[in-house]
């Protein structure tokens, strides 16, 4: 029996995959374009689920926000999609809170507020004279200004900062040959670095990755006054809408199609989906580095471009959400000088405990929960601290080896609302996953609950009613984001990897090889570059974001 023949195969049902399919369908309306996705859902690392018994919240187990003031591709895409959607289906956003001054910083056993960062005597770190009185973001921004003078000028665009960093040197060595951590240690104290790491909430952002990319990336996300936006109906709505439009145009999406490998023979690709063979004229791999690594043993063409593929490093990241009968964290507020009680109710708190970051999750309109059933992003963890949890969770690689996409829990946490979840009706049709599909390890939930009690300076915290967990370090993702390796000229790799082999219609796109790693913006950027190459058209120009002022905390 002859293999099925298709014109364009897109492997990967994340944003870059379904966006590319949607775009190509307009260019080739008569061709057979198929998206293959190994999991049971569209969205990739965008994963939005409704918690049981809390109808006005959406848990973001994957990407949760955009930077509206400088991520122009995703803003434009949302506008384009909304122009085609009816009023009750439009993609809407809210102001996503992050650092509120009354929130907690539990560091080195000291219970602080974020506003305490301005009081040198309150900080349990031996900061230098120039560092004292500054928050973690300001310390790093000031260090970056010493490394590349002028790069923090508020009038510069992101593109101008990237160009400055690409052409900059430090101590006679090009910036791309420096590690970010190495450079920071040249201009700030070890205590300043550790404080910035601990109080910043992330491990991987300040580690040793390509400084020419890390510096403009850091300024974009943390060093300016970011305008974060969350999604009323979940960020996953974006790829779901793209997929729906693609299918309405007679495109095909096939879920649970795990690609084992492919070969290029006789002027076409032969794709092996665990024994099922499909021929394709063009092949787009819309996937991160780890997914490409997994294909390499059965894909000779990928072996040819192994140096390009290995130019980035996957970074671990996981999220665990917990729900409660009421927002107990509000009592961790303080009484101000006017005698008014200021509750902790929105944004995040940080700690050097392994739990690292806790977000007091907003309602779907962005307002804080002040009573009734409520939810925390109890732990948002990346980098080295994820190792603490390894003894309290299943092995990362087990599920993919066994043809699954999530590791099975031997002893999952089951709260009182988890038990009710199957009976809850009204799951939002704009989301295609359920809370119970992401059960959390019982021992991990218990330990996170213990650390939440400690960081909030309480004797106990109320019962956890439900929990959901996603570890993006599991295969086939390998990490929540990817970072450029030291010594790599990223702009050259970015433009080469989208069409890496001459006279072979193999294309690659995704967040991993972009200027905006870890963001949907990066997935769209590489998809646009890839599509321009495939269609032999100029790369679409995008309007630069307006300048914004430097951060002060």
N, C-alpha and C positions, 0 to 999 in steps of 0.2 A: 504494500500500500504506500503511495507517495506521501511524502511529508506535506503538511499544510504549508501554503505559500502566502506570506504577507509582505507588504512593501516596507513598512517601518516598524521595527520592534523597539519598544521603550521598556527597559527593565528597571523598575523602581517606581512605586506609587506615592512617593513623597511630593513636596511642592514642585521641585524642579522637573520631575517626571510628568505630572499631570499638566503643569504649565506648558511644557514643551509639546505635549500631545495636543492641547487646545490650540496653541499657536500654529502647529504644523497642519492641523486639520483645515485651517483657513487657507493655507498655501496649496495644499494638495487635496481638495475635496473629494476627488474620485479614488484616492488610494486607500488601501487597507492599513490602518494604523492601529496597533494593539499595545496597550499597557499591561505588563505582567508584574504582579506584586506577590512576593513570597508570603506575606502575612495575610491576615483575614480582613484587613481594612486599608483604606486610603488615608494618607496623611504623613507617613514616615514618622519623624520625630515631633510632629504636631499631634497631640493626643489629648483630647478634651472629653471628660466624663462627668456625668451628673452624680453628686453624692446622694445616697439614700436619705429621704426625709428632709432634704434642703432644696426645694425646687428653684430658689432664686440664686443659686450659686453654680459655677462650673469649675471643676478642678482641672488645672492644666498640668498633666503629667509630663508633658513635653514643653516646647516653646510656649511662652506665656505673654509676650509683649513685643511691641515694636518701638523704635525711636522715631517718632513722627517728624521731628525737626531735621533729621538727616538721612532717613531711609526712604528715599524718594521712589524707588521701584515698587516696594510693597504698598506705599500710599497710593500710587497711580493705579496699581493692579486692583486694589479695593475699589477705587473710584470707577474703574472700567467695569468691574463685575456688578457693582451696585447700579450702574446705568442700565443693566439688563435684567435686574431682579425686581420683583414686585415689592411694594412698600413693606409688607410684613415679612419678607425674606432677606432684606438687606443686611449686609455685614456692618454692624455698629460697634463702636469702641467707647471706652471711658478712660478718664485719667487714672493711671495706675500708680498708686503711692509706693514709695520706697523708704527713704530715710526721714522719719519724723523725729523731731528733736527730743521728745519725751521717751522714745523707745530705748531699749536696753542694750548695753554692751557688757556682757559678763566675761571679763578677761583676767587671766591669772588669779582667779578666785575673788576678784573685786567686782562688786555690783555697781555699774555705772549707768548713766544716761548718755545718749549721744551728745547732748549739749555739754557734757563734762569734757569732751575732747578739747574745748577751748580753755580749760583750766589745767595748766601744766602739773600742779601738785596732785591732781586727782588721777593722773594716768600712771599705771603700774609698769612703766617702761622707762628706761634711762635714755630719754631722747636728748639729742643735741640742742644747743641753744636755738639754732635756726628751725629745728623741727618742733620744739615744744609749743603747745597751743594750737597746733594744726591737726585737722582730721586726717585719716589715712589717704583720702583722695588728693588733698592738697599737698601732702608730703611727696607723693609720687609725681604729681603735676610739676611741682617745683624741681624735682630731680630731672624730669624730662626736659624742662627748659634749660637746665645746665648742660644736658647732653646734646641737645639740638637747639641752640639759641634762636628764639623767635617763633618756634613751632607752636607755642601756646597762644599766639596772638589771636584774639577773638574774632578778627576780621577774616581769618583764613577758612577756606572750605576744607572738607575732608580730603578731597582730591589733591588740594595744594599741600596739605600736611603729608599725605602719602608720598608725593613727589619730593618733598624736602627730606623725608626720612630715607627714601631710596637713594638719594645722592649724598647723604651725610656720612661723615666719618667721625670717629672718636679715638683720640690718641693714635692717629695715623692708620686706623683700621676701619674699613667700610662697615657701616652699621649692620648690614646683612650678615657679616661674619662675627658679630657679637651676639651673645645670649642676653636677654633682657635682665635676668637675675645678675649676671656678671656685671653689666653696666650699672645697675642700681647700686651695687655694692661699692662702686667707685665714687659715688656722689652722695650717698646717705649712710648713716650708721647702721650697724647690724640690728640695733634695737629699733631704729626707725623702720627698717625693712620688716622686722617681725611684727611690729605694731600694725603696719599697713596690711600685712598678710592676714593677721588675726582679726582686726577690726573691719577689714574690707569684706570679709565674708567668703571670699573665694581663695582656693589654693592655686589653681592652675594658671590664673591670669598673670601672676608675677613670677612664674617659674621661667626656666631657661628655654625660651623659644626665640625665634628670629626677631631681633630688636627692631629691624627696619619695618617689620609688620606689627610688632607688639605696640610700638609707641603710638602711631596714628590710631590703631585699634583701641588702645586704652583711652586716648583722648576723646574718641567718639562716644564710647560707652560710659566712662566714669569721669573723665576730666573736664567735661563741659556740663552745662546745665541741661540735662536730658529731659525731653518731653516724652515720657513713657505712656503708651496706650495699651490697655487690655481689651479683651474682646467679650462683648455682652453674651454671645452664644458660643464662646469658645473659639480659639484660634484655628482649630481643625476645620472650622466651617469654610475657611478659604480654600484648601485643597479639595474639600468635598464639593463645593460649588464648581470649581474648575472641572472636576471629574464629571459632574452632572451635565455641564454644558457640552463637554466632549462626547458623552454618551448620547445626548440629544442630537448631536450632529452625526450620529451613526458610527462613532468610534467605539472600540471594545476595551473593557477593563476586565482582566481575569485575575482574581484573587487566589491565594494559596498556590501560586505557581513559583516554586523555588528553582531558580536556575542553577544547574550543577556546573555548566561550562559551555563553551561554544568553540566552533572552528570556522575559519574562513577558507572556503574551498569552492572552486568553479565559479568565482565571481559573486558568491553569496555567503551568508552566514547560516550555519546549522546550529540551532540552539537546542541544548539538551536539558529538558525539564524532568530530571529523574527518569529518563527512559523515553519520554515523549519528545520526538524530534520535530522541530518547526524551522522552516526556511524563511530567511528575511533578507531583503535587499539592502537595508540600512539598519544599523544597531546603535541605539543610544543607551548607555549605562548611566542612569541617574541615581548615583549611589555614593556613599562615603568610602574612605580608604579601606576600612576593614572589610566591607562587602566585596571590594575589588580583590583584596588579598585572598578571600575565600574562594573566589572564582579562578584564581591564577593557576592552580595545579591542573585544571582541565581546560585551560584556555591559552594556547600558545601565543596569541597576539598580545595578551596582557604581559606575558613574560618579556616580550620585546620592549615594553615601556615600563618595566619595573622601577627604574630610577625616578621616573616622573611620579608614579603612584606613591612611592615611599618618601616623597618630598615633604609630607606632612605627618604629624603624629596625632592619633586619636587621644582624646582626654576624657577620663571617666566622669560620669555625672549621674546622680540619681535624685529622685524626689519621693517623698512619702507624705501623704495627706492624712489627717485625722479629723474626725468630727466629734462634736460635743453637744450636750443639751443646751448650753449657754456659753457666751464668750467670757470665760473665766479670767482671761488675761487682762481684762479691763481693770481689775483690782490691783494690777502691778503698776499703776500710774503713780503720780505724786501730787502733793499739794503745793501750789506755787506761792510766791511772795504775797499775793493778794488773798490767799486763803482759799483759792479755788482748786478743786481736785481736777487734775488733767489725766484722763485715762489713757492707757495703751490700747489702741484700737485699730490702727491701720499701719501699712508699711511693714517694715521688718525689724527684728532685733538680731544681734550677732553675738557670737561667742567663740572662744577658742576650744570649747568642748567639741567632740566629733560631730555633734548635731549641726554646728556651724551657722546656719541661717534659718530663721523662722519667720514666715510671713503670716500676718493676721489677715486672712483671706477676705477680700471684699465681696459684696453682693454683685450681681450681674450688672448693676448700674454704677458700680464703683464706690458706692457708699459703704461705710463700715457696718459690721453687724454689732448692734448694741444690745440685743436681747434675742432669746429664742435659739433654735438650732444654728450652730456656727461651725466654721471649719478653719483649720490651720494648714498651711504648707509647713508641716512640722519640722521637716529637715530638707534643706536644699544643699546638697553636698557634692563636692567635686575634688579632684586631685588626690593627694596622699591620704586625706582623712577617710576616703572611701574604704581604705584597707582595714579600718577599725571594724567595719560592719561585715567583713567577709566571713567571719565565723558565725554570723547570725542570719545567713541567707544562703540560698542554693548557689551552686557554682555557675559562673557567668556563661561558660561555653556549653553547658550540658544540653540546654533546650535545642539549640540550632543543630547540634550533632544528631539529635533524636528527631529531626524534622519538625520541631516546634518552634515557636517564636518567643515563648516566655517560659522561664524555668518553673517547674511544678513545685508547689510548697508542700513539704512533708507535714508541717504543723503550722498552718496559716492562722493568723489572727482572725477571729470571728466575733465582732461586737454585736450588741443588741440590734443595731440598725442594719448591719450586714445580713443578719438573719431575715430581716423584713424585706431586703432589697428585691428578691424575685417577685414579690407581690405588689411592688410599687409600679403604678401605671404612669403614662404620660412622659416617657422618655423623649427628649427633644429629637425630632426627626432630622435636625441639622447635624446631629452627632451620630456616629455609627458604632460606638463602643459602649459598654456598660461597666459600671463601677466594679462589679464582682469579677470581671475578667482580670482584674489587677489586684488580687488579694495580696496582702503583705505578710511577711514572716512574723510569727507571733513574738519570738524573742527580740527581734529588732524593734517592734512596736513598743514592747515593754521597756526596753532600754532607752528609746527616744523619749518615752513618757517620763522616765526617771530624770533624764537630762533637762527636759523642759521645766520640771519642778525646780531643779537646781538653778538654772539660769534666770528664772523668774523670782527667785528668792522666796519660795513658798514652801510650806510644810507638805503639801500634796497638791495634785491637780485632779480635776474630776475625771470620771470614767470616760474612756475613749469609746465612742459608740460605733465607729466604723473606720476602716483604714484602707488606703489604696497605695500601691507602690509600683514604681517603674525604674529599673536600672538600665540606663542607656549604654553601659559598658558591655552588656550582653551582646553576643553575636545576633544578627549580622551587622550591627551598628558599630560596635567596638568603642563607642564613646558618645558623649552628648555633643561634642564639638571637636574640631580638628585645628591644629596650629602648625604654622610653617616652621620647618626645621632650620636651625642655624646654618648659614652658608648657602642657602637657596635664594636665588633671585626670583622671588615669587611672581612678579609680573610676567616673566618669561615663561615660567611653568604654567601659570594660569591660562595664558593665551595658546600654549602649545598642547596642553592635555585635552582640550575640547575636541581636537581632531589630531590625534597624536601620530598617525601613520599615513604617509602620503599614499594615494591610490588605493586606500582601503576605507570604506564608509563606516568606520567605527568612531563614535563620539562619546564624550564623557562630560557630565555636568553634576553640580551639587555644591553644597556649602563648603566642602573640604578644601577646594582649590580656589577660593575666592578672596577678595579683600575684606569681606565681612564675615569671617568664620564664626560659626555659632549662631548665625542669624538667618532668617528666611531671606533677607536682603541679599546675602551671599549666594544662596541657591538661585535666586532670580538673576543675579549678575552673570553667573557662569552659564545659566541656561540661555541668556540673551547672546553671550559671546559664542556659544556653541551653535545656536540657531543661525547667527550671522554667517558662520563658517559653512554650515550645511547648505544654506540658501545662497551662498556667495553674495551676501549683501553687507553693507556697512553696519557696524554695531550700533544699535539705537542709542541716540544721545538722550541724556536725562538731565533735568534741571537740577542744579546744585541747590542744596539746602541753604537757608539763610544762616548767617553766622550767629553764634550764641556766646554768651559770656562764660568764662572759666568758672569751675566749681569752687566753692569756698569751704567744703567740708568733705 
